[in-house]
Amino acid sequence: MKKLLTGLCILTVSIHANNVLAQAGAGTKYGPKQQAYVDSIKNSDYKWTMPILGKRASGKGFDLPYNSGIMLNTLFAKQKVLISDLKVGFNDMQPVPLEFIKFGDVVAKTQSVTVRPDVWILPFLDLYAIGGFSTAQTNVSIVEPFVMNTNAKFHGNTFGLGTTFAAGYHGFISIIDFNHTWTHMDKISGTISANMVDARFGKNFLMKDKPYRSIAVWVGAQGFFINRTTEGSINLADLKTDASLSDMESIVNETAGWYQNLTPAQKIVMKQLAQAVINKITDGGDKDVIVHYSLNKRPTSEWSMCVGGQFQFSHSWQVRTEVGFLGGRSSLLLSANYRFRMFKKH
Protein backbone atom coordinates (compact mmCIF):
# COMPACT_ATOMS: atom_id res chain seq x y z
CA MET A 1 0.00 0.00 0.00
CA LYS A 2 2.81 2.42 0.73
CA LYS A 3 4.27 1.68 -2.67
CA LEU A 4 0.85 2.34 -4.13
CA LEU A 5 0.84 5.69 -2.34
CA THR A 6 4.26 6.44 -3.75
CA GLY A 7 3.05 5.82 -7.27
CA LEU A 8 0.10 8.15 -6.75
CA CYS A 9 2.38 10.85 -5.34
CA ILE A 10 4.59 10.54 -8.41
CA LEU A 11 1.52 10.93 -10.60
CA THR A 12 0.53 14.15 -8.83
CA VAL A 13 4.05 15.57 -8.56
CA SER A 14 4.53 14.86 -12.27
CA ILE A 15 1.30 16.61 -13.17
CA HIS A 16 2.20 19.74 -11.31
CA ALA A 17 5.90 19.72 -12.03
CA ASN A 18 4.97 19.92 -15.69
CA ASN A 19 2.74 22.88 -14.95
CA VAL A 20 5.59 25.41 -14.97
CA LEU A 21 3.75 28.12 -16.91
CA ALA A 22 4.71 29.01 -20.44
CA GLN A 23 6.01 32.46 -21.27
CA ALA A 24 3.33 35.13 -21.20
CA GLY A 25 5.66 37.80 -22.58
CA ALA A 26 5.67 36.70 -26.20
CA GLY A 27 6.91 39.10 -28.85
CA THR A 28 4.00 41.47 -29.51
CA LYS A 29 3.17 44.09 -32.11
CA TYR A 30 0.96 46.85 -30.71
CA GLY A 31 -1.63 48.99 -32.45
CA PRO A 32 -1.82 52.70 -33.34
CA LYS A 33 -2.49 53.79 -29.75
CA GLN A 34 1.08 52.80 -28.88
CA GLN A 35 2.61 54.20 -32.09
CA ALA A 36 5.28 56.21 -30.29
CA TYR A 37 6.41 53.11 -28.39
CA VAL A 38 6.35 51.03 -31.59
CA ASP A 39 8.46 53.65 -33.37
CA SER A 40 11.02 53.58 -30.56
CA ILE A 41 11.33 49.80 -30.99
CA LYS A 42 11.73 50.12 -34.76
CA ASN A 43 14.49 52.71 -34.37
CA SER A 44 16.40 50.87 -31.63
CA ASP A 45 19.80 49.35 -32.38
CA TYR A 46 19.19 45.62 -31.86
CA LYS A 47 22.57 44.14 -30.86
CA TRP A 48 21.71 40.51 -30.06
CA THR A 49 22.09 37.32 -32.07
CA MET A 50 19.25 35.60 -30.17
CA PRO A 51 16.52 35.15 -30.98
CA ILE A 52 17.30 34.40 -34.60
CA LEU A 53 15.41 36.93 -36.75
CA GLY A 54 15.12 39.14 -33.68
CA LYS A 55 16.61 42.17 -35.42
CA ARG A 56 14.12 41.83 -38.27
CA ALA A 57 11.17 41.45 -35.87
CA SER A 58 12.34 44.43 -33.82
CA GLY A 59 12.69 46.49 -37.00
CA LYS A 60 9.02 45.80 -37.75
CA GLY A 61 7.97 47.07 -34.34
CA PHE A 62 7.60 43.81 -32.42
CA ASP A 63 8.31 44.23 -28.70
CA LEU A 64 10.49 41.18 -27.94
CA PRO A 65 11.15 39.87 -24.42
CA TYR A 66 14.78 39.73 -23.30
CA ASN A 67 16.19 36.59 -24.87
CA SER A 68 17.21 34.74 -21.68
CA GLY A 69 15.59 34.25 -18.32
CA ILE A 70 15.25 32.25 -15.16
CA MET A 71 11.92 31.65 -13.45
CA LEU A 72 11.20 30.51 -9.90
CA ASN A 73 7.87 28.72 -9.42
CA THR A 74 6.10 27.71 -6.21
CA LEU A 75 3.11 25.41 -6.56
CA PHE A 76 0.39 24.21 -4.19
CA ALA A 77 -1.84 21.55 -5.73
CA LYS A 78 -4.39 18.81 -5.12
CA GLN A 79 -5.31 16.00 -7.53
CA LYS A 80 -7.97 13.29 -7.43
CA VAL A 81 -6.77 9.93 -8.75
CA LEU A 82 -8.56 6.82 -10.03
CA ILE A 83 -7.19 3.32 -9.29
CA SER A 84 -8.07 0.14 -11.19
CA ASP A 85 -6.76 -3.34 -12.03
CA LEU A 86 -5.18 -3.91 -8.61
CA LYS A 87 -3.19 -7.15 -8.26
CA VAL A 88 -1.50 -8.29 -5.02
CA GLY A 89 0.76 -11.21 -4.09
CA PHE A 90 2.84 -12.17 -1.04
CA ASN A 91 6.49 -13.23 -0.94
CA ASP A 92 7.05 -15.73 -3.81
CA MET A 93 3.39 -15.76 -4.87
CA GLN A 94 2.40 -14.20 -8.21
CA PRO A 95 0.07 -11.15 -7.89
CA VAL A 96 -3.63 -12.07 -7.95
CA PRO A 97 -6.38 -9.76 -9.33
CA LEU A 98 -8.38 -8.11 -6.52
CA GLU A 99 -11.02 -6.41 -8.64
CA PHE A 100 -13.58 -6.70 -5.81
CA ILE A 101 -11.71 -4.05 -3.77
CA LYS A 102 -13.37 -0.68 -4.30
CA PHE A 103 -11.55 2.57 -3.65
CA GLY A 104 -13.17 5.74 -2.39
CA ASP A 105 -11.62 9.18 -2.69
CA VAL A 106 -7.93 9.03 -3.51
CA VAL A 107 -6.41 12.48 -3.11
CA ALA A 108 -2.80 13.54 -3.53
CA LYS A 109 -1.50 16.90 -2.36
CA THR A 110 1.82 18.42 -3.32
CA GLN A 111 3.98 21.47 -2.76
CA SER A 112 6.83 22.05 -5.17
CA VAL A 113 9.53 24.54 -6.05
CA THR A 114 10.99 24.54 -9.56
CA VAL A 115 13.51 26.61 -11.48
CA ARG A 116 13.03 27.18 -15.19
CA PRO A 117 15.87 28.67 -17.30
CA ASP A 118 14.94 29.51 -20.89
CA VAL A 119 16.20 31.05 -24.14
CA TRP A 120 14.21 32.47 -27.05
CA ILE A 121 15.60 30.77 -30.17
CA LEU A 122 13.21 32.50 -32.60
CA PRO A 123 10.83 35.39 -31.92
CA PHE A 124 8.03 32.83 -31.60
CA LEU A 125 9.99 29.85 -30.16
CA ASP A 126 11.29 29.47 -26.60
CA LEU A 127 13.27 26.48 -25.27
CA TYR A 128 13.53 25.74 -21.55
CA ALA A 129 14.59 23.27 -18.89
CA ILE A 130 12.87 22.43 -15.59
CA GLY A 131 14.46 21.37 -12.31
CA GLY A 132 13.10 21.25 -8.79
CA PHE A 133 11.89 19.32 -5.77
CA SER A 134 8.54 18.44 -4.24
CA THR A 135 6.90 17.16 -1.09
CA ALA A 136 3.70 15.17 -1.42
CA GLN A 137 1.06 13.48 0.68
CA THR A 138 -1.42 10.90 -0.58
CA ASN A 139 -4.57 9.69 1.15
CA VAL A 140 -6.13 6.41 -0.03
CA SER A 141 -9.44 5.01 1.18
CA ILE A 142 -10.83 1.51 0.61
CA VAL A 143 -14.63 1.45 0.95
CA GLU A 144 -15.50 -2.14 -0.08
CA PRO A 145 -15.53 -4.93 0.99
CA PHE A 146 -14.02 -3.44 4.17
CA VAL A 147 -13.10 0.08 5.22
CA MET A 148 -9.48 1.15 5.49
CA ASN A 149 -7.69 4.49 5.15
CA THR A 150 -3.99 5.07 4.82
CA ASN A 151 -1.64 7.93 3.97
CA ALA A 152 2.03 8.64 3.49
CA LYS A 153 4.41 11.53 2.79
CA PHE A 154 7.17 11.60 0.20
CA HIS A 155 9.91 13.76 -1.26
CA GLY A 156 10.99 13.86 -4.88
CA ASN A 157 12.80 15.72 -7.60
CA THR A 158 11.98 16.50 -11.20
CA PHE A 159 13.88 17.34 -14.37
CA GLY A 160 12.37 18.22 -17.71
CA LEU A 161 12.66 19.93 -21.08
CA GLY A 162 10.09 21.93 -22.99
CA THR A 163 9.31 24.33 -25.79
CA THR A 164 6.88 27.22 -26.15
CA PHE A 165 5.35 28.62 -29.33
CA ALA A 166 4.03 32.12 -28.71
CA ALA A 167 2.83 35.16 -30.62
CA GLY A 168 1.15 38.47 -29.96
CA TYR A 169 -0.64 41.08 -32.06
CA HIS A 170 -2.30 44.33 -30.95
CA GLY A 171 -1.96 43.18 -27.35
CA PHE A 172 -3.54 39.73 -27.80
CA ILE A 173 -1.28 36.80 -26.91
CA SER A 174 -1.48 33.11 -27.82
CA ILE A 175 0.76 30.41 -26.34
CA ILE A 176 1.15 26.68 -27.00
CA ASP A 177 3.51 24.75 -24.74
CA PHE A 178 4.89 21.18 -24.75
CA ASN A 179 7.12 19.62 -22.10
CA HIS A 180 8.42 16.26 -20.96
CA THR A 181 9.52 15.53 -17.40
CA TRP A 182 11.20 12.75 -15.44
CA THR A 183 10.24 12.45 -11.75
CA HIS A 184 11.89 10.40 -9.02
CA MET A 185 10.58 9.89 -5.47
CA ASP A 186 12.64 8.92 -2.45
CA LYS A 187 10.83 5.61 -1.82
CA ILE A 188 10.75 4.17 -5.33
CA SER A 189 13.40 3.11 -7.81
CA GLY A 190 13.30 4.32 -11.38
CA THR A 191 11.59 7.35 -12.86
CA ILE A 192 8.16 8.30 -14.13
CA SER A 193 7.97 10.03 -17.51
CA ALA A 194 5.16 12.45 -18.28
CA ASN A 195 4.07 14.73 -21.12
CA MET A 196 2.04 17.90 -20.93
CA VAL A 197 0.55 20.11 -23.62
CA ASP A 198 -1.28 23.34 -22.90
CA ALA A 199 -2.70 26.28 -24.79
CA ARG A 200 -3.38 29.78 -23.48
CA PHE A 201 -5.01 32.84 -24.98
CA GLY A 202 -5.05 36.27 -23.39
CA LYS A 203 -4.61 40.01 -23.53
CA ASN A 204 -1.67 42.23 -22.62
CA PHE A 205 -2.51 45.73 -21.33
CA LEU A 206 0.23 48.38 -21.48
CA MET A 207 0.54 51.15 -18.91
CA LYS A 208 -0.24 54.40 -20.69
CA ASP A 209 2.79 56.40 -19.55
CA LYS A 210 5.14 53.41 -19.15
CA PRO A 211 4.54 51.04 -22.09
CA TYR A 212 7.35 48.72 -20.95
CA ARG A 213 5.14 48.00 -17.92
CA SER A 214 2.08 45.83 -18.50
CA ILE A 215 -0.56 43.49 -17.11
CA ALA A 216 -1.42 40.27 -18.96
CA VAL A 217 -4.39 37.98 -18.29
CA TRP A 218 -5.19 34.64 -19.92
CA VAL A 219 -7.31 31.50 -19.90
CA GLY A 220 -6.13 28.08 -21.01
CA ALA A 221 -6.51 24.32 -21.17
CA GLN A 222 -3.97 21.67 -20.15
CA GLY A 223 -3.59 18.03 -21.14
CA PHE A 224 -1.47 15.63 -19.09
CA PHE A 225 -0.39 12.16 -20.24
CA ILE A 226 1.55 9.60 -18.18
CA ASN A 227 2.41 5.91 -18.12
CA ARG A 228 -0.46 4.56 -16.02
CA THR A 229 0.87 1.14 -14.95
CA THR A 230 2.78 0.82 -11.67
CA GLU A 231 4.43 -2.38 -10.44
CA GLY A 232 6.54 -2.97 -7.36
CA SER A 233 6.94 -4.57 -3.95
CA ILE A 234 6.90 -3.31 -0.38
CA ASN A 235 7.52 -4.63 3.12
CA LEU A 236 4.12 -4.72 4.79
CA ALA A 237 5.66 -3.52 8.06
CA ASP A 238 5.90 -0.07 6.45
CA LEU A 239 2.11 0.14 6.09
CA LYS A 240 0.26 2.84 8.04
CA THR A 241 -3.42 1.99 8.37
CA ASP A 242 -6.56 2.51 10.46
CA ALA A 243 -8.07 -0.85 9.43
CA SER A 244 -10.59 -2.37 11.84
CA LEU A 245 -9.27 -5.35 13.82
CA SER A 246 -12.70 -7.01 13.69
CA ASP A 247 -12.85 -6.67 9.88
CA MET A 248 -9.46 -8.34 9.54
CA GLU A 249 -10.37 -11.12 11.99
CA SER A 250 -13.55 -11.89 10.02
CA ILE A 251 -11.36 -12.51 6.96
CA VAL A 252 -8.92 -14.76 8.80
CA ASN A 253 -11.81 -16.68 10.38
CA GLU A 254 -13.59 -16.88 6.99
CA THR A 255 -16.80 -15.43 8.43
CA ALA A 256 -17.05 -12.34 6.20
CA GLY A 257 -19.92 -12.81 3.74
CA TRP A 258 -18.11 -11.38 0.72
CA TYR A 259 -15.11 -13.65 1.40
CA GLN A 260 -17.14 -16.72 0.39
CA ASN A 261 -17.40 -15.49 -3.22
CA LEU A 262 -13.65 -15.20 -3.79
CA THR A 263 -11.53 -17.56 -5.86
CA PRO A 264 -9.13 -19.86 -3.97
CA ALA A 265 -6.16 -17.67 -4.95
CA GLN A 266 -7.95 -14.51 -3.81
CA LYS A 267 -8.83 -16.14 -0.48
CA ILE A 268 -5.19 -16.99 0.14
CA VAL A 269 -4.05 -13.44 -0.60
CA MET A 270 -6.78 -11.82 1.50
CA LYS A 271 -6.12 -14.10 4.48
CA GLN A 272 -2.41 -13.32 4.29
CA LEU A 273 -3.15 -9.60 4.01
CA ALA A 274 -5.61 -9.66 6.92
CA GLN A 275 -3.25 -11.64 9.16
CA ALA A 276 -0.38 -9.29 8.35
CA VAL A 277 -2.54 -6.26 9.19
CA ILE A 278 -3.62 -7.90 12.47
CA ASN A 279 0.04 -8.47 13.32
CA LYS A 280 0.75 -4.86 12.42
CA ILE A 281 -2.03 -3.61 14.71
CA THR A 282 -1.19 -5.86 17.65
CA ASP A 283 2.61 -6.05 17.70
CA GLY A 284 4.06 -3.90 14.91
CA GLY A 285 3.98 -6.47 12.13
CA ASP A 286 6.24 -9.07 10.55
CA LYS A 287 9.14 -7.39 8.74
CA ASP A 288 9.59 -10.43 6.49
CA VAL A 289 6.22 -10.11 4.68
CA ILE A 290 6.80 -8.72 1.18
CA VAL A 291 3.83 -7.56 -0.88
CA HIS A 292 4.09 -7.56 -4.68
CA TYR A 293 1.56 -5.49 -6.58
CA SER A 294 0.56 -3.89 -9.86
CA LEU A 295 -2.14 -1.32 -10.54
CA ASN A 296 -3.44 1.20 -13.02
CA LYS A 297 -3.58 4.83 -11.92
CA ARG A 298 -4.67 7.99 -13.68
CA PRO A 299 -6.03 11.44 -12.92
CA THR A 300 -9.82 11.68 -12.97
CA SER A 301 -9.38 13.62 -16.22
CA GLU A 302 -6.38 14.17 -18.47
CA TRP A 303 -7.60 17.72 -19.15
CA SER A 304 -8.09 20.75 -16.93
CA MET A 305 -8.52 24.51 -17.20
CA CYS A 306 -6.50 27.45 -15.92
CA VAL A 307 -6.73 31.22 -15.55
CA GLY A 308 -3.79 33.45 -14.78
CA GLY A 309 -2.20 36.84 -14.88
CA GLN A 310 1.18 38.56 -14.97
CA PHE A 311 2.43 41.96 -13.92
CA GLN A 312 5.54 43.11 -15.78
CA PHE A 313 7.51 45.74 -13.88
CA SER A 314 10.01 46.02 -16.70
CA HIS A 315 11.55 43.89 -19.44
CA SER A 316 13.71 42.37 -16.67
CA TRP A 317 11.17 41.55 -13.96
CA GLN A 318 7.75 39.89 -13.99
CA VAL A 319 5.58 38.23 -11.34
CA ARG A 320 2.62 36.03 -12.12
CA THR A 321 0.05 33.69 -10.71
CA GLU A 322 -2.15 30.96 -12.17
CA VAL A 323 -5.08 28.95 -10.81
CA GLY A 324 -5.89 25.48 -12.15
CA PHE A 325 -9.30 23.81 -11.85
CA LEU A 326 -11.60 21.08 -13.27
CA GLY A 327 -10.56 17.50 -14.02
CA GLY A 328 -10.36 16.69 -10.30
CA ARG A 329 -7.50 19.13 -10.02
CA SER A 330 -6.97 22.39 -8.15
CA SER A 331 -3.75 24.35 -7.98
CA LEU A 332 -2.21 27.71 -7.20
CA LEU A 333 1.03 28.73 -8.90
CA LEU A 334 3.14 31.72 -7.83
CA SER A 335 6.04 32.74 -10.02
CA ALA A 336 8.79 35.31 -10.40
CA ASN A 337 10.78 35.74 -13.61
CA TYR A 338 14.06 37.57 -14.15
CA ARG A 339 15.02 38.20 -17.78
CA PHE A 340 18.29 39.39 -19.26
CA ARG A 341 20.11 39.62 -22.57
CA MET A 342 22.87 37.30 -23.74
CA PHE A 343 24.51 36.48 -27.10
CA LYS A 344 25.54 40.03 -27.99
CA LYS A 345 26.86 40.65 -31.50
CA HIS A 346 30.59 41.35 -31.75
N, C-alpha and C positions, 0 to 999 in steps of 0.2 A: 504493500500500500504506500509506503514512503517513496518507493521508486515511482509508483504511479503519480504521486504528488509532484515529484521532481519533473516528470515529463510534462505535466500540466503547467508547472511554473515556467519551464522552457518555452512552451507554447506562448504563454502570455508575455514573457520577457521578449521573445522574438517579435511578437506583434508590435510591441510598443518601442522596441529598439529600432525597428524599421521606420517608425513614425518620427523621423527627425526633422521634418518640415522643409520642403523645397524652398528655393530662393523666391522671395516675393519681390525683390528689387530687380526684375528683369529690365533689359534695355527698353526704354520707352520713348516714343515720339509724341510730343504734346501738341495741342491744337493752337489756334490763333491767339487765344487768351494769354498764352505764355510765350508769345513770339519773341519778346526781348530775351528771355532765358534760352529759347531755342537758338537764336542768333549767336548768343555767347558760346554755346556749345559748338556750333558750326565754325566759328572763328578761332576756337581754341587750338593750340599746338599739341596734337595728340602724340605722345612720345613713347608709347608702349607697344611691344610686339604681341602682347596678349590682351584681349582675345584676337585671334586672326580675323582680319577684316574690321577690326575695331576702329581704325583710322577712317575707313570709308563710312562706317555707320555713324561715327561722330560727326563727320563732315556733312552728313545729311540731316543732322539735328537730333539724332537719337541720344538720349541721356543714359550712358552705360554705367553700371555699377563698377566700383573698383574691382580689378580682375582677380584678386586673391582675398581670402577671408578665413576666419576661424570662428565657429559658432559653438556656444556652450548651451546645452539643452538640459532642462530638468523636467522629468515627467512623473505624474501621479496617475495611475490607471487601474481599472478594474475590468475583468473580462469573464463572461460566462462561457463555460466549456461543456461540450457534449461528449460522453464516453459510450463506446459500444464495442462489441466483439471481445469481451474480456475472457481471457484464458488464464488459468492458474494451475501450477503443479508444485509439488514439494520434493526437495532433495533430488533424487535421480528420476523422479516421475515426470513424464511429458505433460506439458500444460493441457488442461481439460477445459472445454468451453463451459462457461458459467453464465449463459444467456438469461437465466432466470433472475439474476441479481439486477435490481433496478436502482439507478442512481437518482437522487434528488438534485437540488441545486449544487453545482460545482462552480465555485467562484475563485478566481485567482487575482490577487492584488500585487501590484509592483510599484516600486519607486526606482527610477534610474537616472543616471547622469551620463551624458554622452558628449563627446567633442567631435566636431565635424569640420575639418579643413576642406577647402574647395578652391578650384581655379576655373574661370571662364575661358574655354577653349575657342569658342566662337561667340558672337554676340547673342546667340540664342541657345548655346549649349554649355552647360556647367558640369564638371566632373568633380566628385567628392569621395571622401572616405569617412567611415564612422568608427569610433572606438569609445568604449565606456564600460560601466559596471552597473549592476542592478541588485536589489534585494527584493525578494518575492515571498509571498505567503499564499498557500492554497488551502482551501477548505473543501472537503469532499464528504458528501452525505449519502449513505445507503438507506433506502426507504423500504425495500422489499427484497427478500422475504423476512428480514429482520432489520432493525434500526441501528445504525452505527455512524458516528461522525468522527472525522480525524482531520488533522491539519499539520502543516510543517512549514518551516522557513528555510530559505535557500539564498545563496549568493552566486552571482554569475558575471561573466564578462562577454562582450559582443564586439565583433569586428565586421565591417561591411564596406561595400563599394556601391556607388550609385551615379546616376546621371539625370540631369534636369534639362528639359526643353522648355524654353520660356520666351514670351514675346509680349510687347505692350504697344498700344496705339491709342492716342488721345486719352491717356490715363487709364484705359482698361488693360488688365493683365490676364494672361492665360498661362498656366503652368501644367506640364505633365512630367511626372517623376517616376523613375524605376530604380529599385535598389535590391541588393542581395546581401543577406547577413549570415554569419556563422555565430552561434551562441553556445557557450559551454557553462554548465552549472557545477558547483563544487561537489555534488554528490552523485554525479553520473559521468561515465567515460564517453568519449566521443563528442561530436557536435551535432547541432540541429541546424539545417539550412532552411532559409525562408526567403520568399520573394514578395515584394510589395509594389503595387502600381497605384498611383493616385493622380487625380486631376483636380485643379483648382481654377476658379474664375473669379475675378474681383475688379476693384476700382482703386486707383491711386489718386489721392487728393493732395495737391501741392499747397503749401502755405503761400499766401498772396505775396507777402513782402520777402519771403525767404524760400524760393522755389526748390532749393536743395533739401529743404525740410518737408516731410510729407507724412500722410497717414494712409495706409492701405488696409482694405478689408476684403475678405474673400469667403466663398463657400466651396466645398469640394466633396469628393467621394473617394474612398480608399478600398482597394482590394488586397487581401492578404492570403497567401498560398503557402502551405507547409506540408512536409512529409507527415502523414497522419499516424503511421504505425510506430508504436513504441514497444520494444522488447527488453527484458532485463531480468535481474534477480536481486533479492534483498534478504538480509537476515531479519526474521520476523521479530527479533528482540528489539529492533529499532522502531517498531510500530507504536504510535501514540493513538489511543482509541478510548472512546467512552462506551464501548459495547456493553450490553447488559449481560451479567453473569448468567441469569436464568435463561436468556435466549441461547447462549452458547451451550449450556448444559442440556437444553432440550434437543440440540443437534447431536451431541455426544451420546445421549440416551435414546436417540432415534424416536423421540416422542413428538417432534414438530410435525404438524400435518403436511406442510409443503415438502418436507424431507422425503416422504414416501414416494413422491412422483419423480425423484431424481434417478438418473442412470447409475449403475454400480460405480463407475469411475467418478461421477460427480459426488456420490455419497462418501467415497474415500477421501476426496479432497476436502469436502466440507467438514467431515469429522476431524481431519487433521488440522484444518484451520481453526475450528471451534476449540479443540483441545489446546492448541498453541495460544489462543487468545485467553483461555481460562488460566493457563500457566502464567501468562503475562500479567493478568489481573491479580492473581494470588501471590506469586513469588518472583515476578520480574521477567519470567519467560526463559525459554531454552535458547541459548545463543547458537545452537547447532542446527536450528531449523531454517533452511534456505527456501525461499519462495521464488519460483520462476513464473514469469507472467508475460503476456502480450495483450495489447489493447489498441483500439482505434480512438483517437482524440481529435477534436476539431472545435473551432469557435462556433457559436450558435449561428453565425453568418460570416461568410468570407468578405462581406462588404459592409461598410459603415459610412457615416457622413461626418463632416467637420465644418466648423466656422472659425475664423481667426482674424487677427488684425496685427498690424505692425506700425510702430512709430519710428520714423527715421529722423534722428537728430541732425545727421550730416551724412555725406557719402561714406564716412568711416564707421559710424555707430548706428545700430538699430536694435530695438527691443521688440519682442513680439510674443503673442500668446495664441493658443489654439485649443478649442474644445472639441472632443470627439464624442459621438453619440450614435445610437442605433446599433443593430447587429449584436446585442448583448454586451456592448462595449461602452465604457465611459472613460474619458481621460481629460487631463488638464496639462498642457505643455507650456512651459515658460522658457524663453530663449533670449540670449543676447548675442549679437553678431558684431565682430570687429572686422572691418575690411581695409585693405591696403593695396598699394600698387607694387608689382614686381615686373621683371622682364622689360626693363627700360632699353630703348634703342641706343646703340652706341654710334 
